[in-house]
């Protein structure tokens, strides 16, 4: 099985990308490596030997993460990949991530696979793959299965899909159609992909032991820096699906008086 590992990257995450490259070199054997750069131009000196590099510049409203993943997937399939593993630039692959995804796709080839994610603390800066198993603490918002076990997601659990770490065959990727290109900036493209998969009858499957480790970076709660993105992308999602996504953030912004409900939508008032 020829496996591609796909990452979208930017200069702002260069340190995280460098650490991911080092760990991936330890845990991966013969893979197709694809990196899609989302800045106006790929910074000089960032290319990794043997890596396919794609460039997807920002749109008028911000980084085109979904479009970048789509372009990288095309490159991976063009290089003959049989399995597409998407790994966010903030994430480090655990030693069992690729073996668990490969075993799961062999048993369930028509599914959308997703593994657990551990969020590392600011003081946790692992230097190599051997450090990672000791840091495993999967996020409790999603199911956690024993290593080697998989389970099909319920219809409601499609809302828990994260593009931080997931895997599909090219056939399933084409059946889903990739990420919708209308989303720019922060938010909603993950849920849109999962809902599209559910609508098209693609089973999502939780994969025990396919651990990824999210590297720390500063965040705010709610994410004020992404408020305009959330409203714009939320409106796109509502137009496509009839409901508003990111309900927790929307409620938090509304509670402060920053946004208010008007008809079927939300608008910024300060």
BELGIFEN-V228134 format. One record per pair of residues at least 4 apart in sequence whose C-alpha atoms are under 8 Angstrom apart, sorted by the first residue. I is the first residue (numbers start at 1). J is the second residue. D is the distance in Angstrom with one decimal. If there is no record, write none. Layout:
# BELGIFEN-V228134
((I/J/D) (I/J/D))
This chain:
# BELGIFEN-V228134
((1/81/7.8) (1/82/5.9) (1/83/7.1) (1/102/7.8) (2/30/7.5) (2/31/6.4) (2/32/7.4) (2/80/7.2) (2/81/5.0) (2/82/5.1) (2/83/6.4) (3/30/7.6) (3/31/5.1) (3/32/6.1) (3/81/5.4) (3/82/5.9) (3/83/4.8) (3/84/6.2) (3/85/7.2) (4/31/5.5) (4/32/4.3) (4/33/5.7) (4/34/7.1) (4/76/6.0) (4/81/5.7) (4/82/7.7) (4/83/6.1) (4/84/5.0) (4/85/5.9) (5/31/7.0) (5/32/6.3) (5/33/5.2) (5/34/6.3) (5/84/6.3) (5/85/4.8) (5/86/5.9) (5/87/6.8) (6/33/6.3) (6/34/4.9) (6/35/5.9) (6/36/7.8) (6/69/7.3) (6/72/6.5) (6/73/7.2) (6/76/7.9) (6/84/7.2) (6/85/6.0) (6/86/4.7) (6/87/5.9) (7/34/6.4) (7/35/4.9) (7/36/6.3) (7/69/7.3) (7/72/7.9) (7/86/6.2) (7/87/5.4) (7/88/5.6) (7/89/5.7) (8/35/5.6) (8/36/4.6) (8/37/5.9) (8/38/6.9) (8/65/6.9) (8/68/6.3) (8/69/6.5) (8/88/6.6) (8/89/6.2) (9/13/6.7) (9/14/7.6) (9/17/7.1) (9/35/6.7) (9/36/6.0) (9/37/4.9) (9/38/6.2) (9/89/5.9) (10/14/6.6) (10/37/5.7) (10/38/5.6) (10/39/5.7) (10/42/7.7) (11/39/7.2) (11/42/7.9) (11/43/6.8) (13/17/6.1) (13/89/7.1) (13/90/7.4) (14/18/6.1) (15/19/6.4) (16/20/6.1) (16/89/6.5) (16/90/5.7) (16/91/7.8) (16/215/7.0) (17/21/6.1) (17/89/5.6) (17/90/7.1) (18/22/6.4) (19/23/6.3) (19/92/7.6) (19/127/7.5) (20/24/5.9) (20/89/7.2) (20/90/7.7) (20/91/6.8) (20/92/5.2) (20/93/7.4) (21/25/6.1) (22/26/6.7) (22/128/7.3) (23/27/6.5) (23/92/6.7) (23/93/6.9) (23/127/7.8) (23/128/5.6) (23/129/5.5) (24/28/5.6) (24/92/7.4) (24/93/6.4) (25/29/7.7) (26/128/7.7) (26/129/6.6) (27/93/7.6) (27/94/7.5) (27/95/5.4) (27/96/8.0) (27/129/7.0) (28/98/7.4) (32/51/7.3) (32/52/7.8) (32/76/6.7) (32/79/7.4) (32/81/7.0) (33/50/7.3) (33/51/5.0) (33/52/6.1) (33/76/7.7) (34/51/5.7) (34/52/4.7) (34/53/5.9) (34/54/7.5) (34/72/6.0) (34/75/7.3) (34/76/6.6) (35/51/7.1) (35/52/6.3) (35/53/5.0) (35/54/6.2) (35/72/6.7) (36/53/5.8) (36/54/4.5) (36/55/5.5) (36/56/6.7) (36/68/5.6) (36/69/7.0) (36/71/7.4) (36/72/5.8) (37/41/7.6) (37/42/5.8) (37/53/7.4) (37/54/6.2) (37/55/4.8) (37/56/6.0) (37/57/7.4) (37/68/7.3) (38/42/7.6) (38/55/6.3) (38/56/5.1) (38/57/5.0) (38/58/6.1) (38/63/6.0) (38/64/6.7) (38/65/7.2) (38/68/6.8) (39/55/7.9) (39/56/7.4) (39/57/5.3) (39/58/6.3) (39/63/7.3) (40/56/7.9) (40/57/4.8) (40/58/6.3) (41/55/7.4) (41/57/6.8) (42/46/7.6) (42/55/6.9) (47/51/7.1) (47/53/7.3) (52/75/7.5) (54/68/7.9) (54/71/7.0) (54/72/6.4) (54/75/7.9) (55/68/7.5) (56/64/7.1) (56/67/7.2) (56/68/5.6) (56/71/7.7) (57/63/7.2) (57/64/7.3) (58/62/5.3) (58/63/4.5) (58/64/5.6) (58/184/8.0) (59/63/6.3) (59/64/6.4) (59/184/6.8) (61/184/5.7) (61/185/6.2) (61/229/7.7) (62/184/5.4) (62/185/4.4) (63/184/5.7) (63/185/5.0) (64/68/6.0) (64/181/7.8) (64/183/7.0) (64/184/4.9) (64/185/6.4) (65/69/6.3) (65/184/7.1) (65/185/7.4) (66/70/6.2) (66/178/7.9) (66/179/5.1) (66/180/6.8) (66/181/6.4) (66/183/7.2) (66/184/7.9) (66/189/6.6) (67/71/6.2) (67/179/6.7) (67/180/7.6) (67/181/5.6) (68/72/6.2) (69/73/6.0) (69/86/8.0) (69/179/7.6) (70/74/6.3) (70/178/6.0) (70/179/6.5) (71/75/6.4) (72/76/6.2) (73/77/6.1) (73/84/7.1) (74/78/6.1) (75/79/6.3) (76/80/6.6) (76/81/5.7) (76/84/7.4) (77/81/5.1) (77/82/7.4) (77/170/6.8) (81/170/7.7) (82/169/6.0) (82/170/6.4) (83/102/7.7) (83/167/7.0) (83/168/6.0) (83/169/4.7) (83/170/6.6) (84/167/5.4) (84/168/5.4) (84/169/5.9) (84/170/6.8) (85/165/7.3) (85/166/5.9) (85/167/4.3) (85/168/6.8) (86/163/7.2) (86/164/7.2) (86/165/5.5) (86/166/5.4) (86/167/6.0) (87/91/6.4) (87/92/7.9) (87/93/7.8) (87/163/7.5) (87/164/5.6) (87/165/4.7) (87/166/7.0) (88/163/7.0) (88/164/4.7) (88/165/6.4) (90/214/5.5) (90/215/5.3) (90/216/7.8) (91/164/6.9) (91/165/7.9) (91/212/6.0) (91/213/5.1) (91/214/4.3) (91/215/5.9) (92/212/5.6) (92/213/5.0) (92/214/6.4) (92/215/7.3) (93/97/5.9) (93/98/7.9) (93/129/7.8) (93/211/6.8) (93/212/4.8) (93/213/6.5) (94/129/6.5) (94/132/6.3) (94/133/7.1) (94/210/7.1) (94/211/5.3) (94/212/5.5) (94/213/7.0) (95/129/6.3) (95/130/7.7) (95/132/7.9) (95/133/8.0) (96/100/5.8) (96/209/6.3) (96/210/5.7) (96/211/6.9) (97/101/6.2) (97/115/7.8) (97/209/6.7) (97/210/3.8) (97/211/5.4) (97/212/6.9) (98/102/6.0) (98/210/6.9) (99/103/6.1) (99/210/7.7) (100/104/6.1) (100/148/6.7) (100/207/7.1) (100/208/7.5) (100/209/6.4) (100/210/5.3) (101/105/6.1) (101/113/7.2) (101/167/6.8) (101/207/7.2) (101/210/6.4) (102/106/6.2) (103/107/6.5) (104/108/5.9) (104/109/7.7) (104/113/7.7) (104/150/7.2) (104/207/7.1) (105/109/4.6) (105/110/7.6) (105/111/7.3) (105/113/7.6) (105/168/7.5) (105/169/7.6) (109/168/7.9) (109/169/6.8) (110/168/7.8) (110/169/7.3) (110/171/7.7) (110/172/5.8) (110/202/7.0) (110/203/7.4) (111/168/6.6) (111/172/6.9) (111/202/5.9) (111/203/5.0) (111/204/5.6) (111/205/6.5) (112/166/7.2) (112/167/6.2) (112/168/5.3) (112/172/7.4) (112/197/7.9) (112/202/6.8) (112/203/6.1) (112/204/4.5) (112/205/6.0) (113/166/5.4) (113/167/5.0) (113/168/6.3) (113/204/5.9) (113/205/4.9) (113/206/6.1) (113/207/6.5) (114/161/7.4) (114/162/7.8) (114/165/6.2) (114/166/4.4) (114/167/6.5) (114/204/7.5) (114/205/6.3) (114/206/5.3) (114/207/5.9) (114/210/7.9) (115/165/6.4) (115/166/6.6) (115/206/5.9) (115/207/4.9) (115/208/6.4) (115/209/7.1) (115/210/4.8) (115/211/5.9) (115/212/7.3) (116/138/5.7) (116/139/7.1) (116/142/7.5) (116/143/7.8) (116/144/6.5) (116/206/7.9) (116/207/7.4) (116/208/7.1) (116/209/7.3) (116/210/6.4) (116/211/5.1) (116/212/6.4) (117/137/7.9) (117/138/5.2) (117/139/6.0) (117/164/7.8) (117/165/7.7) (117/211/5.8) (117/212/4.9) (117/213/5.6) (117/214/6.7) (118/135/7.9) (118/136/6.0) (118/137/5.2) (118/138/4.3) (118/139/5.6) (118/211/7.3) (118/212/6.3) (118/213/4.8) (118/214/5.9) (119/137/7.5) (119/138/7.3) (119/139/6.9) (119/213/6.0) (119/214/4.8) (119/215/6.6) (119/216/7.0) (120/124/5.9) (120/135/7.6) (120/213/6.6) (120/214/5.8) (120/215/5.5) (120/216/5.6) (121/215/7.7) (121/216/5.9) (122/215/8.0) (122/216/5.3) (122/217/7.3) (124/216/7.9) (125/215/7.6) (126/131/5.8) (126/132/6.8) (127/131/7.1) (128/132/7.4) (129/133/8.0) (131/135/7.2) (132/136/6.7) (132/213/7.6) (136/211/7.8) (136/213/7.8) (138/144/7.1) (138/211/7.9) (140/144/7.7) (141/160/7.8) (142/160/6.6) (143/206/7.2) (144/206/7.8) (144/208/6.4) (145/149/6.1) (145/150/6.9) (145/206/7.5) (145/207/6.9) (145/208/4.4) (145/209/7.4) (146/208/5.1) (146/209/6.6) (147/207/7.9) (147/208/4.5) (147/209/4.2) (147/210/7.8) (148/207/7.3) (148/208/5.6) (148/209/6.3) (149/207/6.3) (149/208/5.2) (149/209/7.9) (150/205/6.4) (150/206/5.4) (150/207/4.6) (150/208/5.9) (151/205/5.4) (151/206/5.3) (151/207/7.0) (152/203/6.6) (152/204/5.9) (152/205/4.3) (152/206/6.3) (153/157/5.6) (153/158/6.8) (153/203/7.1) (153/204/5.4) (153/205/5.5) (153/206/6.7) (154/158/7.1) (155/198/7.4) (157/161/7.4) (158/191/7.5) (158/194/5.7) (158/195/6.6) (158/198/7.3) (158/204/7.2) (159/191/6.0) (159/194/7.1) (159/195/7.6) (160/191/7.8) (161/190/6.7) (161/191/6.5) (161/194/6.3) (162/166/7.7) (162/190/6.0) (162/191/7.7) (163/190/5.9) (165/212/6.8) (168/172/6.1) (168/173/6.1) (169/173/6.2) (170/174/6.1) (171/175/6.2) (172/176/6.2) (172/202/7.6) (173/177/6.0) (173/178/6.0) (174/178/6.7) (175/200/7.6) (176/193/7.5) (176/196/6.3) (176/197/5.4) (176/200/6.9) (176/202/7.6) (178/193/7.0) (179/189/6.6) (179/190/7.8) (179/192/7.5) (179/193/5.7) (180/189/6.9) (180/192/7.3) (180/193/7.2) (182/236/7.4) (183/187/7.7) (183/188/7.4) (183/189/6.1) (183/233/5.8) (183/236/7.5) (184/229/7.5) (184/233/7.2) (185/226/7.9) (185/229/5.7) (186/226/6.2) (186/229/5.5) (186/230/6.4) (186/233/7.7) (187/229/6.9) (187/230/5.8) (187/233/6.4) (187/234/7.6) (187/246/7.8) (188/192/6.1) (188/230/7.7) (188/233/6.1) (188/234/6.5) (188/237/6.8) (188/245/6.6) (188/246/7.2) (189/193/6.2) (190/194/6.4) (191/195/6.0) (191/245/7.7) (192/196/6.1) (192/237/6.9) (193/197/6.2) (194/198/6.2) (195/199/6.1) (196/200/6.2) (197/201/6.3) (197/202/5.0) (197/203/7.3) (197/204/7.9) (198/202/5.5) (198/203/6.8) (198/204/7.8) (219/223/7.1) (220/224/7.0) (222/249/5.9) (222/252/6.5) (222/253/7.1) (223/227/6.6) (223/249/7.7) (226/230/6.0) (227/231/6.3) (228/232/6.1) (228/268/7.9) (229/233/5.8) (229/234/7.9) (230/234/5.5) (230/246/7.8) (231/235/6.1) (231/266/6.8) (231/267/7.2) (232/236/6.5) (233/237/6.2) (234/238/6.1) (234/244/5.8) (234/245/5.9) (234/246/7.5) (235/239/6.1) (235/244/7.1) (235/265/6.9) (236/240/6.4) (237/241/5.9) (237/242/7.5) (237/243/7.2) (237/244/6.6) (237/245/6.9) (238/242/4.6) (238/243/4.7) (238/244/5.1) (238/245/7.5) (239/243/7.9) (246/250/6.3) (247/251/6.0) (248/252/6.3) (249/253/6.2) (250/254/6.1) (251/255/6.1) (252/256/6.7) (253/257/6.6) (253/258/5.6) (253/259/6.1) (254/258/5.8) (254/259/5.0) (254/260/5.9) (257/269/7.5) (257/270/7.7) (258/268/5.9) (258/269/5.6) (258/270/5.2) (259/266/6.4) (259/267/5.4) (259/268/4.3) (259/269/5.3) (259/270/7.1) (260/266/5.5) (260/267/5.7) (260/268/6.7) (260/269/6.9) (261/265/5.8) (261/266/4.6) (261/267/6.6) (262/266/5.8) (262/267/6.9))
